[in-house]
Amino acid sequence: MAAHLPTISPMQSTQNSHSQLLLLLVSLLLLFPGESHGDVNRLLLDQLNQVGLVNLLEQATRPNVPQDLSNYDFIVVGAGAAGSSLAARLSENPQWSVALIEAGGVENIAHLTPVVAGYLQQTASNWGYKSVPQKLSCHGMNNNECALPRGKVLGGTSSINYMIYNRGNRRDFDGWAAAGNPGWSYEEVLPYFLRSENAQLQGLENSPYHNHSGPLSVEYVRFRSKLVDAFVEASVESGLPRTDYNGESQFGVSYVQATTLNGRRHSAYSAYIKPVRDFRPNLQIFTFSRVTRILIDEGTKTAYGVEFHYKNKAYTFKARREVIISAGTFNSPQLLMLSGIGPEDNLKAIGIPLIKALPVGKKMYDHMCHFGPTFVTNTTGQTTFTSRVTAAEVLSYLLAGNPATKLSSIGGVEALAFLKTQRSKLPQDWPDIELIMVTGSLASDEGTGLKLGANFKDEIYDRMYRELADAEQDHFTLLVMQFHPKSIGRLWLRDRNPLSWPMIDPKYFIAEEDVEFLLDGIKASLRIIQMPAMQRIGARLLKRTVPGCESFKFASDDYWRCSIRTLSYTLHHQVATCRMGPETDPTTVVNHQLKVHGMRRLRVVDTSVIPVPPTAHTNAAAFMIGEKAADMIRSEWS
Ligand SMILES: Cc1cc2nc3c(=O)[nH]c(=O)nc-3n(C[C@H](O)[C@H](O)[C@H](O)COP(=O)(O)OP(=O)(O)OC[C@H]3O[C@@H](n4cnc5c(N)ncnc54)[C@H](O)[C@@H]3O)c2cc1C
């Protein structure tokens, strides 16, 4: 029997990385005894690079130390998906100097290894935000606070996310354009999705919807369980077509497409920054540098620089051309407000002088899920128990570079199905529900990762999932996600301290109808479980009552409604806090060129500008926005 590796707790993860690396080094020397020193060095470097140690070394040895009052053509705040792609593209012009300022550090082996995605939320690479206590959702979370993770590292949230690659529906973007945003229709944004993509998707080599020469690698997850094969087959038996959900039609079921390269996470940093930073002296990257304010000439309402903290000291950088805020959906609105751009009442209440009144943070949408249903099966060894990855699998993945081991599983996500409920009033080709097939649950990591990351109460784990972990019982979960919620939240500042958390109230399920959509989605998932392919693996609903829902008949509609409000689980697609739209629309903050209304030389370039939730996870859109912004800026300044 294969040896079990010990569970990786968040505190241990760095030590574990180090001991794995030591193991790796020793193994390399044993593996290549006959090689010359030069060859061994090269092999070592290759392997170290692959496992991320080079990134760690770089963090310690090569930080860019800010020089106060430096001047750059462009200052990009935030090295996330949008900010990294934008900075990389702008710095292609050697005449332009670009400063990329990031609050976090550099990725390491944990970021690169997809199976441990869930653990990253308990590291310093997560800003660690939580919502204000929710009345109508997150009843299963401590203090009713939903966890709202965000990446704080070069690569931003693309370095801690679940790596699902998904662009959205044609109608999403056509809707953006129709709302007064010329240039953002599907036909106009597709080239930017393609520009970023380097697809290695078997069977889609000749698809016009995929490109093979962009920086961002997209591949099918190479590790597949038998459970996912049964799910895909059963979905087809239930009437869903097989589809490329990034292609002609989203409807149907598909193995998941992921932003990985040979089974390793391909983040914005790995894809866009790392390959070029050594060759571009005009691209200066500042890590552990937290921007606290945009410098604005109040008379002309022109942004001319930023103030930031690095190692407890304040610095100022000046921008000759533009300041671009790519700090993500929570921090971009926060920075605008700290700089005097935001709702008059909020800024006045906390004593920030108003420069421009705009509805920053007044709207926030998200994609809320139900964490379940979970199904048990008669199979063995098919569930991704991350804490039980074997030493053989680690060695095969790290040393032999074998992407088809459990370590390349993107946190257990293996397939997606896009559906339409009968309740939906949308046109026929526009899905409203997604089923996310995960070969696991809170039991996958024995309560050491997902549970803590999402802030689930202990009793949820103890009463529903612990037994599955103890028995190593095979199971899978179908997360049900609603694409077009009616519930709208908001974000505001509690005080003028730039280091305080913004207050975030997502108001999940304030619109009753959103619960009904999820209920329909749960019923759709139960229908799929009735199909022959599922029956062959003995799939059946996990009969564990959700704590707090005991008064309802198990699996009745009211039981599921209670479960939806208890096991409420966001997939972290918050958008619209700096909404894009024409200046005449009082709900918008930036125009179609992503310029802040009424301001000069100031843009917001990230997912906060997305006006309404797309029929997709939001990472691919962030890259598209970065690419498109780069083109707009280039054409304006060239
Ligand atoms: C846990 C999780 C899982 C997810 N899974 C998926 C998935 O599988 N597929 C998918 O499509 N989407 C997923 N998403 C969503 C998706 O990853 C994000 O929407 C997307 O990456 C956001 O990109 P962005 O450029 O808008 O912002 P970010 O990538 O968040 O970048 C913002 C950057 O700005 C930096 N920053 C913020 N404030 C400051 C400051 N004051 N000074 C300096 N730097 C600052 C941050 O540290 C960060 O690096 C997930 C999100 C989370 C949290």
The ligand as a Gaussian input file, in Angstrom:
#p B3LYP/6-31G(d) Opt

LIG

0 1
 C      -10.793000      31.221000      -4.264000
 C      -11.159000      31.705000      -5.635000
 C      -11.372000      30.788000      -6.640000
 C      -11.708000      31.238000      -7.914000
 N      -11.807000      30.327000      -8.915000
 C      -11.979000      30.759000     -10.181000
 C      -11.923000      29.843000     -11.259000
 O      -11.689000      28.650000     -11.082000
 N      -12.116000      30.329000     -12.517000
 C      -12.376000      31.643000     -12.752000
 O      -12.579000      32.013000     -13.922000
 N      -12.424000      32.527000     -11.734000
 C      -12.186000      32.127000     -10.476000
 N      -12.158000      33.028000      -9.464000
 C      -12.320000      34.454000      -9.793000
 C      -11.151000      35.017000     -10.584000
 O       -9.942000      34.391000     -10.216000
 C      -11.049000      36.531000     -10.388000
 O      -12.275000      37.121000     -10.750000
 C       -9.962000      37.193000     -11.212000
 O       -8.731000      36.527000     -11.112000
 C       -9.817000      38.635000     -10.755000
 O       -8.841000      39.300000     -11.520000
 P       -8.574000      40.844000     -11.297000
 O       -7.474000      41.215000     -12.226000
 O       -9.847000      41.593000     -11.378000
 O       -8.110000      41.017000      -9.784000
 P       -7.022000      40.219000      -8.908000
 O       -6.496000      39.065000      -9.673000
 O       -7.654000      39.989000      -7.601000
 O       -5.826000      41.247000      -8.788000
 C       -5.777000      42.341000      -7.934000
 C       -4.327000      42.507000      -7.484000
 O       -4.172000      43.783000      -6.899000
 C       -3.387000      43.670000      -5.730000
 N       -3.739000      44.796000      -4.861000
 C       -4.935000      45.042000      -4.284000
 N       -4.871000      46.181000      -3.571000
 C       -3.619000      46.660000      -3.713000
 C       -2.971000      47.812000      -3.210000
 N       -3.601000      48.682000      -2.443000
 N       -1.675000      48.011000      -3.541000
 C       -1.006000      47.119000      -4.344000
 N       -1.593000      46.011000      -4.841000
 C       -2.896000      45.787000      -4.530000
 C       -3.825000      42.332000      -5.169000
 O       -2.900000      41.857000      -4.226000
 C       -3.928000      41.499000      -6.427000
 O       -2.697000      40.927000      -6.773000
 C      -11.850000      32.624000      -8.171000
 C      -11.652000      33.540000      -7.152000
 C      -11.296000      33.092000      -5.892000
 C      -11.061000      34.105000      -4.800000

